[in-house]
């Protein structure tokens, strides 16, 4: 592999299917492919943040199993208060999302990490401010009034740090000072299921609404090559529950847009987990295995593209 090549990893949203990301990362690591930066949306932000904080794939899978039921459990008291305040039968979402924030915060505490700035690996986490309809990206890039700094490992800092002038509009897109739990919760606030995450003057919903595969954001993290992991939707499906109908509808909307966004990737791993629904926690291990096997099956081509 080219000396000091930096590889960026893009992790798409997809609910429980995201455990396939863990399997894919394990396959890459087993073949000596080191990731230098990560960008993830929704479930991709959970895997991406855990990975960037230093958790192993084995630890991440255990955490997925441990937290999965609690993350999707509705709190009746919250729901009733929500309904009273919104005058709607489902309120603004049947799950608050607080459990996601708490879980990531707990994982961060074990690594001495609270704020996204505490993470050493360059990371980007998209969300959407539903009030303005604009994408907002949480990142540990240092942003000031006239420029942003792409963080790199200390041993490369003198030679590799880049200063890039950005417009005022571009600066407003980024938040570089926020608790990691809140950043991940915002990106995971799936419309209709999770309530929007209120933060200062923002009202955040799932980053997948605008940027389900944040390839452009990982490019800004000073990488040489980009690997994207995403999940193609079923070609035909007959969903019955309200949640699955919503999930299927969003899959259809996202697919064409995601295809366009991933063109800037150097390699795309399409993990076919169509046998698993977005919120079927019983499929965590199956999706993990499929991510691992799919990545291993394409390893020769991946290495060729990475000049490995």
URJOFEN-V971044 format. One record per residue. N is the residue number from 1. RES is the residue in one letter. NEAR is the number of other ideal C-beta (glycine too) atoms within 12 Angstrom. Layout:
# URJOFEN-V971044
[[N/RES/NEAR] [N/RES/NEAR]]
This chain:
# URJOFEN-V971044
[[1/X/20] [2/X/12] [3/X/8] [4/X/18] [5/X/26] [6/X/34] [7/X/39] [8/X/42] [9/X/50] [10/X/49] [11/X/56] [12/X/53] [13/X/49] [14/X/49] [15/X/44] [16/X/40] [17/X/47] [18/X/51] [19/X/46] [20/X/48] [21/X/53] [22/X/45] [23/X/37] [24/X/50] [25/X/43] [26/X/32] [27/X/32] [28/X/35] [29/X/24] [30/X/16] [31/X/24] [32/X/16] [33/X/32] [34/X/26] [35/X/37] [36/X/34] [37/X/43] [38/X/45] [39/X/52] [40/X/53] [41/X/56] [42/X/54] [43/X/49] [44/X/52] [45/X/52] [46/X/49] [47/X/53] [48/X/52] [49/X/53] [50/X/44] [51/X/42] [52/X/45] [53/X/36] [54/X/20] [55/X/29] [56/X/17] [57/X/30] [58/X/18] [59/X/22] [60/X/38] [61/X/32] [62/X/20] [63/X/30] [64/X/38] [65/X/23] [66/X/18] [67/X/31] [68/X/30] [69/X/17] [70/X/23] [71/X/36] [72/X/31] [73/X/23] [74/X/27] [75/X/22] [76/X/14] [77/X/13] [78/X/23] [79/X/25] [80/X/16] [81/X/15] [82/X/26] [83/X/20] [84/X/14] [85/X/13] [86/X/17] [87/X/10] [88/X/15] [89/X/13] [90/X/22] [91/X/27] [92/X/30] [93/X/35] [94/X/30] [95/X/34] [96/X/32] [97/X/43] [98/X/28] [99/X/29] [100/X/39] [101/X/37] [102/X/22] [103/X/31] [104/X/44] [105/X/29] [106/X/24] [107/X/34] [108/X/33] [109/X/18] [110/X/17] [111/X/24] [112/X/14] [113/X/30] [114/X/23] [115/X/25] [116/X/41] [117/X/25] [118/X/27] [119/X/39] [120/X/24] [121/X/38] [122/X/42] [123/X/52] [124/X/52] [125/X/55] [126/X/49] [127/X/51] [128/X/37] [129/X/32] [130/X/29] [131/X/16] [132/X/17] [133/X/13] [134/X/24] [135/X/36] [136/X/40] [137/X/42] [138/X/48] [139/X/46] [140/X/39] [141/X/40] [142/X/23] [143/X/31] [144/X/16] [145/X/12] [146/X/14] [147/X/19] [148/X/31] [149/X/27] [150/X/35] [151/X/33] [152/X/27] [153/X/20] [154/X/11] [155/X/10] [156/X/19] [157/X/16] [158/X/9] [159/X/12] [160/X/23] [161/X/20] [162/X/23] [163/X/16] [164/X/22] [165/X/15] [166/X/22] [167/X/14] [168/X/12] [169/X/10] [170/X/22] [171/X/22] [172/X/19] [173/X/31] [174/X/36] [175/X/35] [176/X/30] [177/X/22] [178/X/37] [179/X/29] [180/X/43] [181/X/37] [182/X/35] [183/X/50] [184/X/53] [185/X/42] [186/X/48] [187/X/59] [188/X/54] [189/X/43] [190/X/42] [191/X/34] [192/X/29] [193/X/36] [194/X/43] [195/X/39] [196/X/33] [197/X/39] [198/X/23] [199/X/28] [200/X/15] [201/X/12] [202/X/27] [203/X/24] [204/X/45] [205/X/42] [206/X/46] [207/X/46] [208/X/44] [209/X/32] [210/X/35] [211/X/40] [212/X/48] [213/X/44] [214/X/50] [215/X/42] [216/X/29] [217/X/47] [218/X/49] [219/X/27] [220/X/34] [221/X/42] [222/X/35] [223/X/38] [224/X/24] [225/X/35] [226/X/40] [227/X/48] [228/X/44] [229/X/57] [230/X/45] [231/X/46] [232/X/27] [233/X/31] [234/X/22] [235/X/11] [236/X/10] [237/X/19] [238/X/9] [239/X/21] [240/X/12] [241/X/16] [242/X/16] [243/X/27] [244/X/23] [245/X/19] [246/X/27] [247/X/37] [248/X/26] [249/X/19] [250/X/31] [251/X/34] [252/X/20] [253/X/18] [254/X/33] [255/X/27] [256/X/14] [257/X/22] [258/X/35] [259/X/21] [260/X/16] [261/X/32] [262/X/32] [263/X/17] [264/X/25] [265/X/35] [266/X/30] [267/X/34] [268/X/31] [269/X/42] [270/X/31] [271/X/39] [272/X/24] [273/X/41] [274/X/27] [275/X/19] [276/X/33] [277/X/31] [278/X/41] [279/X/35] [280/X/25] [281/X/27] [282/X/17] [283/X/28] [284/X/37] [285/X/24] [286/X/26] [287/X/41] [288/X/36] [289/X/25] [290/X/35] [291/X/46] [292/X/34] [293/X/22] [294/X/32] [295/X/38] [296/X/26] [297/X/19] [298/X/27] [299/X/27] [300/X/14] [301/X/19] [302/X/33] [303/X/24] [304/X/14] [305/X/25] [306/X/32] [307/X/16] [308/X/22]]
